[in-house]
Amino acid sequence: MNVSQYTTKILLTSWVGIDQAIASDKNIKLRPQPENKTKFDMLQPLRQQVNKINICNRTFAHRLCKLIPAQCPFERDLKLFGRTLHIPPMCKLNPLYEEVVGLRFRALCYLADECGEDITSYC
């Protein structure tokens, strides 16, 4: 067996993830696979509710596009009573940021595709 055949077997076994028993038959060592631990996500029901929101009204879509910013706002420093209050970007604080941005995108798609409106003012 030449070097390229041996290298191909190692790459294929690590890439495909052949069972440990098969790998031990061919004297190939594989790293132990991490266990799949299921995490409990308390916000999953809320994420599903946000994803289920159906956009079927023009005024509702306009409101969503106005309320939800197009980008993650920049962090700010507010000075109140001689003290500086640092506010980090919204995307780091909001655990539902991806779902909310997806909702805004669906509202923009509804306005553009179904209503035929120009959405450049929201971009």
Solvent accessible surface area in square Angstrom, and as a share of the most:
residue,aa,sasa,rsa
1,M,156,0.70
2,N,90,0.46
3,V,122,0.70
4,S,71,0.46
5,Q,100,0.45
6,Y,109,0.41
7,T,61,0.36
8,T,67,0.39
9,K,79,0.34
10,I,66,0.33
11,L,110,0.55
12,L,84,0.42
13,T,8,0.05
14,S,66,0.43
15,W,206,0.72
16,V,96,0.55
17,G,45,0.43
18,I,53,0.27
19,D,92,0.48
20,Q,91,0.40
21,A,63,0.49
22,I,84,0.42
23,A,2,0.01
24,S,75,0.48
25,D,118,0.61
26,K,117,0.50
27,N,131,0.67
28,I,15,0.08
29,K,189,0.80
30,L,35,0.18
31,R,199,0.73
32,P,118,0.74
33,Q,135,0.60
34,P,114,0.72
35,E,143,0.64
36,N,152,0.78
37,K,165,0.70
38,T,137,0.80
39,K,189,0.80
40,F,179,0.74
41,D,56,0.29
42,M,152,0.68
43,L,57,0.28
44,Q,77,0.34
45,P,83,0.52
46,L,87,0.43
47,R,47,0.17
48,Q,85,0.38
49,Q,106,0.47
50,V,19,0.11
51,N,80,0.41
52,K,142,0.60
53,I,63,0.32
54,N,115,0.59
55,I,16,0.08
56,C,94,0.56
57,N,77,0.40
58,R,118,0.43
59,T,79,0.46
60,F,72,0.30
61,A,0,0.00
62,H,46,0.21
63,R,153,0.56
64,L,18,0.09
65,C,4,0.02
66,K,148,0.63
67,L,137,0.68
68,I,17,0.09
69,P,54,0.34
70,A,54,0.42
71,Q,129,0.57
72,C,33,0.19
73,P,39,0.25
74,F,164,0.68
75,E,92,0.41
76,R,139,0.51
77,D,91,0.47
78,L,75,0.37
79,K,162,0.69
80,L,95,0.47
81,F,206,0.86
82,G,82,0.79
83,R,193,0.71
84,T,84,0.49
85,L,93,0.46
86,H,102,0.45
87,I,62,0.31
88,P,46,0.29
89,P,24,0.15
90,M,56,0.25
91,C,48,0.29
92,K,158,0.67
93,L,112,0.56
94,N,44,0.23
95,P,79,0.50
96,L,23,0.12
97,Y,41,0.15
98,E,139,0.62
99,E,26,0.12
100,V,34,0.19
101,V,51,0.29
102,G,26,0.25
103,L,12,0.06
104,R,21,0.08
105,F,128,0.53
106,R,79,0.29
107,A,0,0.00
108,L,17,0.09
109,C,46,0.27
110,Y,45,0.17
111,L,0,0.00
112,A,38,0.29
113,D,110,0.57
114,E,129,0.58
115,C,29,0.18
116,G,62,0.60
117,E,50,0.22
118,D,111,0.57
119,I,39,0.20
120,T,98,0.57
121,S,98,0.63
122,Y,33,0.12
123,C,117,0.70
